[in-house]
């Protein structure tokens, strides 16, 4: 298999979820420890990742970073997500993205813009999005 074929190999639904979480973490150009721990915990504990090969996380990180280095990289990422993530996991993807964004206790403007773009690209209903966002906020509130 050539490198070009490897690059176009479809992503698994779990790859798509991991890629979106990494994209949210990387959106402010600073991969924070709390965000990376949130991604790791999600992959280790959520049922959707039960059969996921955790070694693929590094590949997804590299893919996201490579795409972010390109001019239209975000559009390419969303194209991959649309092509490989089943619609039934769209709200799951948005919930995971919100959890990663909220993990460090702050939401950078770039994270907010990316969450808005994810809502749009995945066609998340406004009421559902508000409920998902409120849940993430509640889970990550500190004293």
Secondary structure as GFF3:
##gff-version 3
##sequence-region A 1 143
A	DSSP	alpha_helix	3	8	.	.	.	ID=ss1
A	DSSP	alpha_helix	13	26	.	.	.	ID=ss2
A	DSSP	alpha_helix	33	45	.	.	.	ID=ss3
A	DSSP	three_ten_helix	47	49	.	.	.	ID=ss4
A	DSSP	alpha_helix	56	68	.	.	.	ID=ss5
A	DSSP	alpha_helix	73	84	.	.	.	ID=ss6
A	DSSP	three_ten_helix	87	89	.	.	.	ID=ss7
A	DSSP	alpha_helix	90	102	.	.	.	ID=ss8
A	DSSP	alpha_helix	109	121	.	.	.	ID=ss9
A	DSSP	alpha_helix	126	139	.	.	.	ID=ss10
###
